[in-house]
Amino acid sequence: MTLSTQADVDAAEKVLRLSWVIVVGVVLFSVFTVTPLVEASTPDGWEWSAPILPLVVDVAVVISIRVDAIVARMGGSTSGWPVVLRVLTGGASVLLNVGHSALTDDWVGVGVHTAAPVVLIVVAEASLKWRREIAAASARIEAERREQAEEARRERREREERSRAERDAERAAREAREAAVRQTEREVREQAAAEREREREHTARIERETREHTARIAREEREAETEREALRLRAAADQRREADQRAERERDRLEKERKAKEAAQKADRDRKATEARRPAPALVSPAVSTPRPTVSAPVSTPAHESAHDAPAETPAGEKMTEEAARAAVAVAVREGGRSQRQIAALTGWSTGWVAKRASELEGATK
């Protein structure tokens, strides 16, 4: 039997434990077989002690073989008295089992009753052999295991040494990389500081140029504002001069209109006087004709109201412009004292037109 692994050893141990079934069966069979023989040679009153002898003999066989197996596993010697004990207990077990059959000359019974102790002895010896093989295999496996463990420890130490060397090398490389990184970071910081300094200088230059540009633009805007103010003053002066010129022209125009109006009134008075002195025709009916009312000369208007005052009365046979006629109607309505016929005679427009303009002016006043 060859046991190469601990699993094989454990399996053999489990199978070998089944030998106890054989041992128990043989012991019971010996007790039943030997007890009648012992009872026959036991004094009266002590028959109850007959089963003790076969039980003790068979147990002694088992104990001797079991102890030999334990000693063999521990590497001790099983020769000498252990051999004598095994032979003595084995022989006694055989003799006790075949004694009754031998005394009665039952040789078949001798053979039958010999089987049980022989089987017990052979199983015990075989178990001893098996246990020695198992012990040797266990020792060999244990030695191999120790060698493997030692090899594993040696390999582990080698791996640890290699790992330590690799860690040292890696640590040195990491420190070198970290030093390079720190150097690079320092250079980057210095470069960033220089870049920030350049940016600050550039920003300061831009701000200075911006302030100068802003000041220049403000100065130019002030100069342009001054120039525009001067232009506005000149334009205002020109406008005042133009207004003065227009006012002067308006005064001249009003003066001319006033003179033309006075001349027209004088001509109208002369015409009315001539008509009054002319005798009426004989064939004309005695109906009294209504003379045209005399329109008194209007009061001259100041120069600053010339744009809204009425123009001078038109000469006989002439008609004022619509704008001048409207102005004359407005003055007459405002001053009062004139009839619509007089206003129509003054402007040269019809009395219906004058009445309509007067009603518009009165409605606007209300």
Stockholm file with secondary structure:
# STOCKHOLM 1.0

chainA/1-366         MTLSTQADVDAAEKVLRLSWVIVVGVVLFSVFTVTPLVEASTPDGWEWSAPILPLVVDVAVVISIRVDAIVARMGGSTSGWPVVLRVLTGGASVLLNVGHSALTDDWVGVGVHTAAPVVLIVVAEASLKWRREIAAASARIEAERREQAEEARRERREREERSRAERDAERAAREAREAAVRQTEREVREQAAAEREREREHTARIERETREHTARIAREEREAETEREALRLRAAADQRREADQRAERERDRLEKERKAKEAAQKADRDRKATEARRPAPALVSPAVSTPRPTVSAPVSTPAHESAHDAPAETPAGEKMTEEAARAAVAVAVREGGRSQRQIAALTGWSTGWVAKRASELEGATK
#=GR chainA/1-366 SS CCCCSHHHHHHHHHHHTTHHHHHHHHHHHHHHHHHHHHHHTSCTTCGGGTTHHHHHHHHHHHHHHHHHHHHHHTTCCCCSHHHHHHHHHHHHHHHHHHHHHHHTTCHHHHHHHHHHHHHHHHHHHHHHHHHHHHHHHHHHHHHHHHHHHHHHHHHHHHHHHHHHHHHHHHHHHHHHHHHHHHHHHHHHHHHHHHHHHHHHHHHHHHHHHHHHHHHHHHHHHHHHHHHHHHHHHHHHHHHHHHHHHHHHHHHHHHHHHHHHHHHHHHHHHHHHHHHHHSCCCTTSCSCCCCCCCCCCCCCCCCGGGTTTSCCCCCCTTCCCCHHHHHHHHHHHHHHCCCCHHHHHHHHSSCHHHHHHHHHHHHHHHC
#=GC SS_cons         CCCCSHHHHHHHHHHHTTHHHHHHHHHHHHHHHHHHHHHHTSCTTCGGGTTHHHHHHHHHHHHHHHHHHHHHHTTCCCCSHHHHHHHHHHHHHHHHHHHHHHHTTCHHHHHHHHHHHHHHHHHHHHHHHHHHHHHHHHHHHHHHHHHHHHHHHHHHHHHHHHHHHHHHHHHHHHHHHHHHHHHHHHHHHHHHHHHHHHHHHHHHHHHHHHHHHHHHHHHHHHHHHHHHHHHHHHHHHHHHHHHHHHHHHHHHHHHHHHHHHHHHHHHHHHHHHHHHHSCCCTTSCSCCCCCCCCCCCCCCCCGGGTTTSCCCCCCTTCCCCHHHHHHHHHHHHHHCCCCHHHHHHHHSSCHHHHHHHHHHHHHHHC
//
